[in-house]
Amino acid sequence: MSAYKDNDPRIHGIKTRIRVVPNFPKPGIMFQDITTLLLDPQAFKDTIDLFVERYQGKNISVVAGIEARGFIFGPPIALAIGAKFVPLRKPKKLPGEVISEEYTLEYGRDCLQMHVGAVEPGDRALVVDDLIATGGTLCAAMNLLERVGAQVVECACVIELPDLKGRERLHGKPLYVLVESH
């Protein structure tokens, strides 16, 4: 499911605030820069509001935000829907006992971690990030949450790069995105 197919007038404002930076961080990459979206309070509010409207009343108990840009969008969504926010971080960023999930990227390997006990069996989880490209990071996040007994209700991203087919890697898990970029 995607908001850009719903013809909501807020989507156009959000999409026009995302700057595309060619050849960053390396040649051939068309970087989707959400910092310009954050500079526009109305576009940022519209982004959060669209997610909140979707998830209000869905009994989501945890919003899991993926480092680092999931930390921008996840907490205001969690507050608005009455859920706890759990950061999913890169290795050695969380103190105390953690659970880890390694995953493969198009350019190597990486790992996500969360605190042991932050998510409990039966929690209904929403995974939030700014963008889905190949889907590897979202898959790792879902695996991490499901390993501790949470039910992943959906993944939510501001941007989807459909040419990279990340949605296919989610194995049927619902994905909700606001804008599509090529």
Buried (B, 14 or more C-beta within 10 A) or exposed (E): EBBBEEEBEBBBBBBEBBEEEEEEEEEEEEBBBBEBBBEBEEBBEBBBBBBBEBBEEEEBBBBBBBBEBBBBBBBBBBBBBEBBBBBBBEEEEBEEEBBEBEBEEEEEEBBBBBBEEBBEEEBBBBBBBBBBBBBBBBBBBBBBBBEBEBEBBBBBBBBBBBEBEBBEBBEEBEBBBBBBBE
